[in-house]
Amino acid sequence: MEPLAQTEAVQPVMHTPEHLAERPAWDCGVCGQPWPCAPARERLIRQYGRGTALAMLAWQYLEEAVRDLPDGPPGVLFERFVRWTR
């Protein structure tokens, strides 16, 4: 491997933080929005597509959230975790 020429600059690698849920509140650890926030939804769609696999994963998150948020209204949690996958 040859050393860099004096005129070449090394560009730093920028890592975008992942928008992950912080439990038990289920808020995004990056933006503080209710999870899945818009960036998390975009990442999940890229990973799983808009189909059954995404809906099933979202349902699993819903089941976990219901255990962590027992006072959360079921309809609101369904909208937040599952409906957007359609």
C-alpha positions in Angstrom: 0.0 0.0 0.0 1.5 3.3 -1.0 1.4 6.3 1.3 -1.0 9.1 0.4 0.4 11.9 -1.8 0.8 15.2 -0.1 -2.2 16.7 -2.0 -4.7 14.0 -1.1 -6.8 14.6 1.9 -8.3 11.9 4.1 -12.0 12.3 4.5 -13.3 11.3 7.9 -15.9 8.5 8.0 -19.2 9.9 9.3 -21.5 7.4 11.0 -25.1 8.3 11.3 -26.5 7.2 14.7 -29.2 4.6 14.5 -32.6 5.7 15.7 -33.2 2.9 18.2 -35.9 2.6 20.9 -34.9 3.3 24.5 -36.9 1.1 26.7 -39.1 1.1 28.7 -40.4 4.5 27.4 -40.0 3.4 23.7 -38.7 6.8 22.7 -35.9 7.2 20.1 -32.5 7.5 21.7 -31.3 9.9 19.0 -34.2 12.3 18.3 -36.4 11.7 21.4 -39.6 11.1 19.3 -41.9 8.2 19.9 -40.3 5.2 18.4 -40.4 4.1 15.6 -39.6 7.7 14.5 -39.5 8.6 10.8 -35.8 7.7 10.4 -36.3 4.4 12.1 -39.3 3.6 9.9 -37.2 4.4 6.8 -34.5 2.1 8.0 -36.9 -0.7 8.7 -38.5 -0.3 5.3 -35.1 -0.5 3.6 -34.2 -3.6 5.6 -37.5 -5.5 5.4 -39.4 -4.0 2.5 -43.1 -3.1 2.7 -44.6 -6.5 3.2 -45.5 -9.2 5.7 -42.0 -9.4 7.2 -42.1 -5.7 8.2 -45.7 -6.0 9.6 -44.7 -9.1 11.6 -41.6 -7.4 13.1 -43.7 -4.3 13.9 -46.3 -6.6 15.7 -43.4 -8.1 17.8 -42.4 -4.6 18.8 -46.0 -3.8 19.7 -46.2 -6.8 21.9 -43.0 -5.8 23.7 -44.2 -2.2 24.0 -47.5 -3.3 25.5 -45.5 -5.1 28.3 -43.4 -2.0 28.9 -46.3 0.5 28.6 -49.2 -1.3 30.2 -51.2 2.0 30.6 -50.7 2.9 26.9 -54.0 3.0 25.0 -54.0 -0.1 22.8 -55.3 1.8 19.8 -52.6 4.5 20.0 -49.9 1.8 20.4 -51.3 -0.1 17.4 -51.2 3.1 15.3 -47.7 3.8 16.4 -46.2 0.4 15.9 -48.2 -1.4 13.2 -50.5 0.7 11.1 -47.7 2.6 9.3 -46.5 -0.6 7.8 -49.4 -0.9 5.5 
